[in-house]
Amino acid sequence: MKLLKPTWVNHNGKPIFSVDIHPDGTKFATGGQGQDSGKVVIWNMAPVLKEEDEKNENIPKMLCQMDNHLACVNCVRWSNNGVYLASGGDDKLIMVWKRAAYIGPSTVFGSGSKLTNVEQWRCVSILRSHSGDVMDVAWSPHDAWLASCSVDNTVVIWNAVKFPEILATLKGHSGLVKGLTWDPVGKYIASQADDRSLKVWRTMDWQLETSITKPFDECGGTTHVLRLSWSPDGHYLVSAHAMNNSGPTAQIIERDGWKTNMDFVGHRKAVTVVKFNPKIFKKKQKNGSSTKSSCPYCCCAVGSKDRSLSVWLTCLKRPLVVIHELFDKSIMDISWTLNGLGILVCSMDGSVAYLDFSQDELGDPLSEEEKSNIHQSTYGKSLAIMTEAQLSTTIIENPEMLKYQQRQQQQQAEQKNASIREAAGTATAAPKVASMVNGESLEDIRKNLLKKQVETRTADGRRRITPLCIAQLDTGVNTTSASAVPPASSSSVLTTPSKIEPMKAFDSRFTERSKATSGTAVVTNTNQTVVDRLKDQNLIKDNKPKDILESSSDSEEKIPAAKPLSAPKRKLELEGETVEKKKKGRPRKDSRLVPVTLTVQSPATLASEKDAAPALALKLPTPIPQKSFTLQISTDPSMYLEVENEMTTVGGSKLSRLKCNREGKEWETVLTSRILMAAGSCEIVSVACEKRTLSVFSACGRRLLPPIVLNTPISTLHCTGSYVMALTTAATLSVWDVHKQTAIVRDESLQTILSGSDATVSQILLTQHGIPVMSMSDGKAYCFNPSLSTWNLVSDKQDSLAQCADFRNSLPSQEAMLCSGPLAVIQGRTSNSGRQAARLFSMPHLVQQETTLAYLENQIAAALMLQSSHEYRHWLLIYARYLVNEGFEYRLRELCKDLLGPVHYSAGSQWESTVMGLRKRELLKELLPVIGQNLRFQRLFTEYQEQLDILRDK
């Protein structure tokens, strides 16, 4: 390893906050403080790499200096294709720079013509949205998006194809957001903030996936930046500033379950920046030794406020190297070269250092192809892995193209051939397509798209084509492992490369701080065996005794008390406050679907047939009475409930008070027994009291009916619209419509859905139509249908149908994916993750059709069961489009017949003209143009069109 400190890289003594090496390795950018503005400088890399180039007067050191930022620049980042440079600063702006046509050297303004710009870089976009200093910017793996974060507590996602369009603003942090990192496969983006949390967001719908706080609880002082990093294989996310046993660490978070059991230790002060090497490595083969393939591993650099840098290989238990006191002040940023062997580090003291490693030290880097094979085998195809050959199949069709019916059929045939070839692994060049879209031939469209493709050369001379984002639907990444493939696809032609071994070093890098020498970690691991043993006995679920699993690396682990062992297995327990868990602050947009989180441990073993004793009775906990509590019901309108128990005494009996504040207007009432739980909607407020009574009030505080007496004490209470839902300690569920004074669900037991598995209830929803939905920890969700008196399975995240259904060609538009409603909330919008798996495992087309039909019919039935008319229409249109595309005349005819109904209406007819308020014949009118697109169905189209015309003329 060589270490250099090129003194000529400086900002005239002012701090350098950020450094980034260009993807082609020929230049690098620094960002920081200028004289009286922010400064971005682009430097030549050659004088850093070679001493003779540094001494050669003819080789320029500085290439360009840009002083456009009005205040200090905190971050500079090159796009992956190297065309753009993004910079963000204290002036609340993000500037996007692009190299201009060469005009000849120009002098730097204000330098007295001493400094010349060898390259011309001009600002092509200024992005304005943040109301505070911009702390970090990051390009997504496919350069389709640019993310920025700020001290205004938000993260903004910009559409990099159409600056300055904003795709999403991610709100959820309650402190300054100081770091961002994209998942290498494009499924997530992670942000870290001063609010002592790290949040992971989904790119599919820009919603929060998880918020991690435990490792940051002890963090006291703040750092200027919190630059976190995702490993190139996607398995690990490493945070900046975390604490463990009062010592600073870089926390390692596993993608699988977001577990936080490991960390990098040894720094004496807070970690400011971590940066993974872009390469995945494997052990260098010694000459003469047997060439058995070793497991791939990653490499990570960690910089800290203690002015030292450590570099870790995940196959080693200690750091590969620790350089103490590399600078005079805190390390601010780290950048690796694309070949993975060089690293630039910058500091608050205004200097940079360059470390040069050899392949003997780090290992042999895997090729880009091997790396993308690892991504594909682990995550399925994603947009980040799209290649030139697949472009031809991503051109979006315009579904209203009645004029181009024949050409469209030809195009579909071509597309099918292309996708078959692609699935078979022979990624041939894109086929020549003669058909037209909007008067332009597909071949022309393709050429234009390829013109926009950016080609770069890597350091080792390979061509790299950066894929262009055409259809942003492609970002759902299938996470099913190869083992979850249905039997039909076992004839897969893809060979799975060796899976990345879990990082050995992480698992065993539990340390005893007393023995730890500076900069290295001593290895002990006490509690793992205890946890494993308890897991074997099926006594702890991963989400249960936090006191066992949460401490990440202290050696004096809290050995679990005897309590979990002695608990009877059959008893169903439900822990934690339930209603209180409604998130304060920013509730979901759809206030009707506010979920209540509860953890129900169900009987792990069922009573055998002969064991007829009713020992299996489910038992949920009852809330503990509190002296007082406050609850936010909704933000729009703003509505709060306040409860004070045992307030005043009247004639020896104590009274409890309920207060409600709605947009500043208050009402209050008193009850004779202590209030255990409260819930409400914009229409009603409900409270459960100690003596098994339930009272309901109008939004203005008027009592609507005498107290309801429950057969067992309350466990959970919930309101939506005029519906009240009560779950009792005996695990029975009731729902009432207060306005109509009718029972929708009567004392229905959860036994049906809990028996026979060890799943737990993770979320309860009450839809706006009064339908209760239970989401389980195993990914299934059930709703109770009052008219059938049955529990129905409406969603299953492990469902292989959902993973194999391929209805991409039947989607009307990109927006169509984002249909919201109870079904989308329950399923978490996983609907488009399937087709990558299907294409990846090259299923026979017939099986593909069957699974897709079954999946779409399930979605329609579930939307109907949940009485979600908007989602019913959405899935019905996709289903009809799929039937048309695939030529299923028999089912299509049945669908049309049901929607049309009898033309001559008789009194004895059973046909209903509407479904959930939607007029069936209006739906049929929407379907007919879709049917007309397939010439095979011309007769069906005219037949039903005529019938509708006759009915209209009547």
Stockholm file with secondary structure:
# STOCKHOLM 1.0

chainA/1-954         MKLLKPTWVNHNGKPIFSVDIHPDGTKFATGGQGQDSGKVVIWNMAPVLKEEDEKNENIPKMLCQMDNHLACVNCVRWSNNGVYLASGGDDKLIMVWKRAAYIGPSTVFGSGSKLTNVEQWRCVSILRSHSGDVMDVAWSPHDAWLASCSVDNTVVIWNAVKFPEILATLKGHSGLVKGLTWDPVGKYIASQADDRSLKVWRTMDWQLETSITKPFDECGGTTHVLRLSWSPDGHYLVSAHAMNNSGPTAQIIERDGWKTNMDFVGHRKAVTVVKFNPKIFKKKQKNGSSTKSSCPYCCCAVGSKDRSLSVWLTCLKRPLVVIHELFDKSIMDISWTLNGLGILVCSMDGSVAYLDFSQDELGDPLSEEEKSNIHQSTYGKSLAIMTEAQLSTTIIENPEMLKYQQRQQQQQAEQKNASIREAAGTATAAPKVASMVNGESLEDIRKNLLKKQVETRTADGRRRITPLCIAQLDTGVNTTSASAVPPASSSSVLTTPSKIEPMKAFDSRFTERSKATSGTAVVTNTNQTVVDRLKDQNLIKDNKPKDILESSSDSEEKIPAAKPLSAPKRKLELEGETVEKKKKGRPRKDSRLVPVTLTVQSPATLASEKDAAPALALKLPTPIPQKSFTLQISTDPSMYLEVENEMTTVGGSKLSRLKCNREGKEWETVLTSRILMAAGSCEIVSVACEKRTLSVFSACGRRLLPPIVLNTPISTLHCTGSYVMALTTAATLSVWDVHKQTAIVRDESLQTILSGSDATVSQILLTQHGIPVMSMSDGKAYCFNPSLSTWNLVSDKQDSLAQCADFRNSLPSQEAMLCSGPLAVIQGRTSNSGRQAARLFSMPHLVQQETTLAYLENQIAAALMLQSSHEYRHWLLIYARYLVNEGFEYRLRELCKDLLGPVHYSAGSQWESTVMGLRKRELLKELLPVIGQNLRFQRLFTEYQEQLDILRDK
#=GR chainA/1-954 SS CEEECCTTSCBTTBCEEEEEECTTSSEEEEEEECSSSEEEEEEESHHHHCHHHHHCTTSCSEEEEECCCSSCEEEEEECTTSSEEEEEETTSEEEEEEECCCCCCEECTTSTTCCEESSCEEEEEEEECCSSCEEEEEECTTSSEEEEEETTSEEEEEETTSTTCEEEEEECCSSCEEEEEECTTSSEEEEEETTTEEEEEETTTCCEEEEECGGGTTCCSCCSCCBCEECTTSSEEEEEEEEETTEEEEEEEETTTTEEEEEEECCSSCEEEEEECSSCEECCCCTTSCCCCCCCBCEEEEEETTSCEEEEETTSSSCSEEETTCSSSCEEEEEECTTSSEEEEEETTSCEEEEECCHHHHCEECCHHHHHHHHHHHHCCCGGGCCGGGGGGGCCCCTTCGGGHHHHHHHHHHHHHHHHHHHTTCCCCCCCCCCEETTEEHHHHHHHHHHHCEEEECTTSCEEEECCCCCGGGGCCCCCCGGGCCGGGGGCCCCCCCCCCCCHHHHHCCCCTTTCCTTCCCCCCCHHHHHHHHHHTTCCCTTSCHHHHCCCSCSSCCCCCSHHHHSCTTCCEEESCSGGGSCSSSCCSSGGGCCBCCEEECCSSCCCTTCCSSTTCCCCCCCCCCSEEEEEEEETTEEEEEEEEEEEEETTEEEEEEEEEETTEEEEEEESSCEEEEEECSSEEEEEETTSEEEEEETTSCEEEEEEECSSCEEEEEEETTEEEEEETTSEEEEEETTTTEEEEEEEETHHHHTTSCCCEEEEEECTTSCEEEEETTSEEEEEETTTTEEEEEEETTCHHHHHCCCGGGCCCGGGGGCCSHHHHHHTSCTTSHHHHHHHTTCCHHHHHHHHHHHHHHHHHHHHHTTCHHHHHHHHHHHHHHHHHHTCHHHHHHHHHHHHCCSSCCTTCCCCSEETTEEHHHHHHHHHHHHTTSGGGHHHHHHHHHHHHHHHHC
#=GC SS_cons         CEEECCTTSCBTTBCEEEEEECTTSSEEEEEEECSSSEEEEEEESHHHHCHHHHHCTTSCSEEEEECCCSSCEEEEEECTTSSEEEEEETTSEEEEEEECCCCCCEECTTSTTCCEESSCEEEEEEEECCSSCEEEEEECTTSSEEEEEETTSEEEEEETTSTTCEEEEEECCSSCEEEEEECTTSSEEEEEETTTEEEEEETTTCCEEEEECGGGTTCCSCCSCCBCEECTTSSEEEEEEEEETTEEEEEEEETTTTEEEEEEECCSSCEEEEEECSSCEECCCCTTSCCCCCCCBCEEEEEETTSCEEEEETTSSSCSEEETTCSSSCEEEEEECTTSSEEEEEETTSCEEEEECCHHHHCEECCHHHHHHHHHHHHCCCGGGCCGGGGGGGCCCCTTCGGGHHHHHHHHHHHHHHHHHHHTTCCCCCCCCCCEETTEEHHHHHHHHHHHCEEEECTTSCEEEECCCCCGGGGCCCCCCGGGCCGGGGGCCCCCCCCCCCCHHHHHCCCCTTTCCTTCCCCCCCHHHHHHHHHHTTCCCTTSCHHHHCCCSCSSCCCCCSHHHHSCTTCCEEESCSGGGSCSSSCCSSGGGCCBCCEEECCSSCCCTTCCSSTTCCCCCCCCCCSEEEEEEEETTEEEEEEEEEEEEETTEEEEEEEEEETTEEEEEEESSCEEEEEECSSEEEEEETTSEEEEEETTSCEEEEEEECSSCEEEEEEETTEEEEEETTSEEEEEETTTTEEEEEEEETHHHHTTSCCCEEEEEECTTSCEEEEETTSEEEEEETTTTEEEEEEETTCHHHHHCCCGGGCCCGGGGGCCSHHHHHHTSCTTSHHHHHHHTTCCHHHHHHHHHHHHHHHHHHHHHTTCHHHHHHHHHHHHHHHHHHTCHHHHHHHHHHHHCCSSCCTTCCCCSEETTEEHHHHHHHHHHHHTTSGGGHHHHHHHHHHHHHHHHC
//
